[in-house]
């Protein structure tokens, strides 16, 4: 019961928030599929949104600005210095 459950979407897909099951805790989207309005709707539904392919410092700042709970990168050597 304490294990968070997430769903990963491929490519630039993103699910309609109202169609996601109530037991889901997090959704991982491609960086380009996330925007502030979508993240606000997801948070209102009790979901955390993670963005993957956040591969520049500018993208990292943007992910934080729009409310992403997590950022996953292919460039940890670059973004690690920015944190």
C-alpha positions as CSV (number, residue, x, y, z in Angstrom):
1,X,0.0,0.0,0.0
2,X,3.0,2.4,0.4
3,X,4.4,1.7,-3.1
4,X,3.7,4.5,-5.6
5,X,2.5,3.3,-9.0
6,X,3.4,5.1,-12.2
7,X,2.6,5.0,-15.8
8,X,5.1,5.8,-18.6
9,X,3.9,7.2,-21.9
10,X,6.1,6.9,-25.0
11,X,6.8,9.4,-27.7
12,X,4.9,12.7,-27.3
13,X,1.7,11.0,-26.0
14,X,-0.1,12.1,-22.9
15,X,-3.3,10.6,-21.5
16,X,-6.4,12.5,-20.7
17,X,-6.2,13.1,-16.9
18,X,-9.9,12.2,-16.3
19,X,-9.3,8.8,-18.0
20,X,-6.5,7.7,-15.7
21,X,-7.3,5.2,-12.9
22,X,-7.7,6.5,-9.4
23,X,-5.0,4.2,-8.0
24,X,-2.3,5.8,-10.2
25,X,0.2,8.1,-8.4
26,X,2.5,9.4,-11.1
27,X,2.7,9.7,-14.9
28,X,5.9,10.1,-16.9
29,X,5.8,12.0,-20.1
30,X,8.3,13.1,-22.7
31,X,9.4,16.7,-22.0
32,X,7.6,18.0,-25.1
33,X,4.3,16.5,-24.0
34,X,4.1,18.4,-20.7
35,X,2.8,21.9,-20.2
36,X,1.7,23.9,-17.2
37,X,-2.1,23.5,-17.8
38,X,-1.8,19.7,-18.1
39,X,0.4,19.5,-15.0
40,X,-2.1,21.6,-13.0
41,X,-5.0,19.3,-14.0
42,X,-3.0,16.3,-13.1
43,X,-2.0,17.7,-9.7
44,X,-5.6,18.6,-9.0
45,X,-6.4,14.9,-9.6
46,X,-3.7,13.9,-7.2
47,X,-1.1,12.9,-9.7
48,X,2.6,13.8,-10.0
49,X,4.0,14.4,-13.4
50,X,7.6,13.4,-14.3
51,X,9.2,14.7,-17.5
52,X,11.8,12.6,-19.3
53,X,14.4,13.7,-21.9
54,X,15.1,16.9,-20.0
55,X,18.5,17.3,-21.5
56,X,19.5,21.0,-21.1
57,X,19.7,23.4,-18.3
58,X,17.0,25.5,-20.0
59,X,14.7,22.5,-20.2
60,X,15.3,21.7,-16.5
61,X,14.4,25.3,-15.5
62,X,11.3,25.1,-17.7
63,X,10.2,21.7,-16.2
64,X,10.5,23.2,-12.7
65,X,8.6,26.4,-13.8
66,X,5.6,24.4,-15.1
67,X,5.4,22.3,-12.0
68,X,6.9,18.9,-12.9
69,X,7.6,16.7,-9.9
70,X,10.6,15.1,-11.4
71,X,13.0,15.4,-14.3
72,X,14.7,12.5,-16.0
73,X,17.7,13.2,-18.2
74,X,20.1,11.6,-20.6
75,X,22.7,14.2,-19.7
76,X,23.3,13.9,-15.9
77,X,26.8,15.2,-16.2
78,X,25.4,18.5,-17.6
79,X,22.4,18.9,-15.4
80,X,24.1,17.7,-12.2
81,X,26.3,20.8,-12.3
82,X,23.2,23.0,-12.7
83,X,21.6,21.7,-9.5
